[in-house]
Amino acid sequence: MQAILSPLISILISTSFFTAFILIGKYLVLSMPLPQFIFFYLIFTAAIDLLATWQSIREKIRFDQVGIQLILSFAYLGFLYCFFGSLTHLPLASAVAIYLSYPLIVPWILRIWMGKRVGKLLALGSYIAWIGVIFSFNHKLQLRNVLVFVAIFGALFKALYQTGYARMKISEPPLVLWITKYLCALLASTALLVGSWQIPHWQKLLSLLLICILEKVYKASFSLSIEKSNLFKTIYLFSSSIFLCAGLDYLIFNSLVPFKSLMCALLIYLGIFFTFLQKNVLSNSVYDL
């Protein structure tokens, strides 16, 4: 695959599959209860990832960082609820833009956690993106404002989880990483279904399996593009999916992008652009978009 696909083809595949992932995800969260969606999404993604780590199943494992692992697992679950929850009524231009801004938060987490300095371009990019997020709020107290906060917390949870996960990846075997990511999240999502358990229609289950496969493919294509091409070029091309999602949101869901949502998307895109103008912002393992 690496020998066949050029970096440009890889990022186009990644962007296309990511857009399909978002659109099908929005359709599903609009047509089924969110706790039910999250539970089966976790079941399918956990099964796919377990197959990928099967060869390391016999490796000796130890749990030396239980507290951090619990925090990361619940951060991952919180991210899923916030991200997919924001898709329900928030314009895709805003929801996707806020989600894709999470790499801009990671350096600030590292600054608090490890005392790492934040570069000037990265700080500028972050400030521009935060101004963009402000544009997504309405002046009235509405459900949309609540969902903007939900989307912001989704980006924060994603940044926290991905930062810790990337650090653990250096020293921990794949099975420990799998348990860290899924065990507590699965248990908590099961508890949230108590009293409202229901198996979805088989078509929805197939759609859930499909978005899990789409997610794996777009992330693999994205990683391949990063390996073979410039990180800046890969990031800003992938981030253009913000506007692709906005257009398809109107065509498929008849959701016209409000001016404030468009400004939010543009400013966050500019923030991402300026951030990745500098080289070696973070290690590639952090960009699990």
Solvent accessible surface area in square Angstrom, and as a share of the most:
residue,aa,sasa,rsa
1,M,129,0.58
2,Q,110,0.49
3,A,106,0.82
4,I,147,0.75
5,L,30,0.15
6,S,47,0.30
7,P,39,0.24
8,L,93,0.47
9,I,77,0.39
10,S,0,0.00
11,I,3,0.02
12,L,94,0.47
13,I,47,0.24
14,S,0,0.00
15,T,15,0.09
16,S,61,0.39
17,F,71,0.29
18,F,0,0.00
19,T,4,0.03
20,A,33,0.26
21,F,8,0.03
22,I,0,0.00
23,L,21,0.11
24,I,40,0.20
25,G,0,0.00
26,K,11,0.05
27,Y,109,0.41
28,L,0,0.00
29,V,10,0.06
30,L,85,0.43
31,S,52,0.33
32,M,14,0.06
33,P,80,0.50
34,L,41,0.20
35,P,42,0.26
36,Q,7,0.03
37,F,0,0.00
38,I,0,0.00
39,F,22,0.09
40,F,21,0.09
41,Y,2,0.01
42,L,0,0.00
43,I,69,0.35
44,F,44,0.18
45,T,1,0.01
46,A,4,0.03
47,A,51,0.40
48,I,47,0.24
49,D,28,0.14
50,L,49,0.24
51,L,137,0.68
52,A,85,0.66
53,T,21,0.12
54,W,147,0.52
55,Q,182,0.81
56,S,11,0.07
57,I,61,0.31
58,R,231,0.84
59,E,84,0.38
60,K,179,0.76
61,I,55,0.28
62,R,159,0.58
63,F,86,0.36
64,D,100,0.52
65,Q,62,0.27
66,V,80,0.46
67,G,46,0.45
68,I,65,0.33
69,Q,14,0.06
70,L,75,0.37
71,I,99,0.51
72,L,3,0.01
73,S,1,0.01
74,F,103,0.43
75,A,4,0.03
76,Y,13,0.05
77,L,12,0.06
78,G,16,0.15
79,F,15,0.06
80,L,2,0.01
81,Y,46,0.17
82,C,20,0.12
83,F,7,0.03
84,F,2,0.01
85,G,8,0.08
86,S,0,0.00
87,L,0,0.00
88,T,28,0.16
89,H,124,0.55
90,L,1,0.00
91,P,13,0.08
92,L,0,0.00
93,A,0,0.00
94,S,0,0.00
95,A,1,0.01
96,V,0,0.00
97,A,0,0.00
98,I,2,0.01
99,Y,10,0.04
100,L,4,0.02
101,S,10,0.06
102,Y,0,0.00
103,P,5,0.03
104,L,2,0.01
105,I,22,0.11
106,V,0,0.00
107,P,9,0.06
108,W,57,0.20
109,I,28,0.14
110,L,15,0.07
111,R,120,0.44
112,I,152,0.77
113,W,102,0.36
114,M,84,0.37
115,G,57,0.55
116,K,103,0.44
117,R,222,0.81
118,V,26,0.15
119,G,33,0.31
120,K,188,0.80
121,L,66,0.33
122,L,7,0.03
123,A,17,0.13
124,L,79,0.39
125,G,0,0.00
126,S,0,0.00
127,Y,108,0.41
128,I,30,0.15
129,A,2,0.01
130,W,105,0.37
131,I,88,0.45
132,G,0,0.00
133,V,15,0.09
134,I,116,0.59
135,F,72,0.30
136,S,0,0.00
137,F,46,0.19
138,N,38,0.20
139,H,159,0.71
140,K,119,0.50
141,L,173,0.86
142,Q,80,0.35
143,L,105,0.52
144,R,39,0.14
145,N,15,0.08
146,V,77,0.44
147,L,16,0.08
148,V,0,0.00
149,F,109,0.46
150,V,39,0.23
151,A,5,0.04
152,I,41,0.21
153,F,103,0.43
154,G,2,0.02
155,A,2,0.02
156,L,71,0.35
157,F,65,0.27
158,K,5,0.02
159,A,0,0.00
160,L,59,0.29
161,Y,3,0.01
162,Q,5,0.02
163,T,3,0.02
164,G,0,0.00
165,Y,39,0.15
166,A,11,0.08
167,R,102,0.37
168,M,7,0.03
169,K,112,0.48
170,I,151,0.77
171,S,85,0.55
172,E,29,0.13
173,P,26,0.17
174,P,56,0.35
175,L,18,0.09
176,V,0,0.00
177,L,11,0.06
178,W,43,0.15
179,I,36,0.18
180,T,4,0.02
181,K,23,0.10
182,Y,1,0.00
183,L,82,0.41
184,C,26,0.15
185,A,0,0.00
186,L,30,0.15
187,L,114,0.57
188,A,22,0.17
189,S,0,0.00
190,T,65,0.38
191,A,65,0.50
192,L,98,0.49
193,L,7,0.03
194,V,122,0.70
195,G,83,0.80
196,S,69,0.44
197,W,138,0.48
198,Q,120,0.53
199,I,110,0.56
200,P,12,0.08
201,H,100,0.45
202,W,152,0.53
203,Q,102,0.46
204,K,46,0.19
205,L,40,0.20
206,L,99,0.49
207,S,25,0.16
208,L,0,0.00
209,L,62,0.31
210,L,83,0.41
211,I,0,0.00
212,C,0,0.00
213,I,80,0.41
214,L,17,0.08
215,E,17,0.08
216,K,55,0.23
217,V,49,0.28
218,Y,3,0.01
219,K,38,0.16
220,A,55,0.43
221,S,0,0.00
222,F,3,0.01
223,S,56,0.36
224,L,11,0.06
225,S,2,0.01
226,I,13,0.06
227,E,118,0.53
228,K,86,0.36
229,S,31,0.20
230,N,84,0.43
231,L,34,0.17
232,F,47,0.19
233,K,88,0.37
234,T,1,0.01
235,I,4,0.02
236,Y,66,0.25
237,L,52,0.26
238,F,0,0.00
239,S,3,0.02
240,S,43,0.28
241,S,0,0.00
242,I,0,0.00
243,F,65,0.27
244,L,82,0.41
245,C,0,0.00
246,A,7,0.06
247,G,38,0.36
248,L,46,0.23
249,D,1,0.00
250,Y,103,0.39
251,L,132,0.66
252,I,101,0.51
253,F,53,0.22
254,N,124,0.63
255,S,33,0.21
256,L,134,0.67
257,V,34,0.20
258,P,47,0.30
259,F,142,0.59
260,K,73,0.31
261,S,0,0.00
262,L,73,0.36
263,M,48,0.22
264,C,0,0.00
265,A,0,0.00
266,L,75,0.37
267,L,31,0.15
268,I,0,0.00
269,Y,44,0.17
270,L,79,0.39
271,G,0,0.00
272,I,3,0.01
273,F,67,0.28
274,F,62,0.26
275,T,1,0.00
276,F,6,0.02
277,L,79,0.39
278,Q,46,0.21
279,K,177,0.75
280,N,139,0.71
281,V,23,0.13
282,L,29,0.15
283,S,70,0.45
284,N,80,0.41
285,S,48,0.31
286,V,8,0.05
287,Y,6,0.02
288,D,39,0.20
289,L,7,0.04
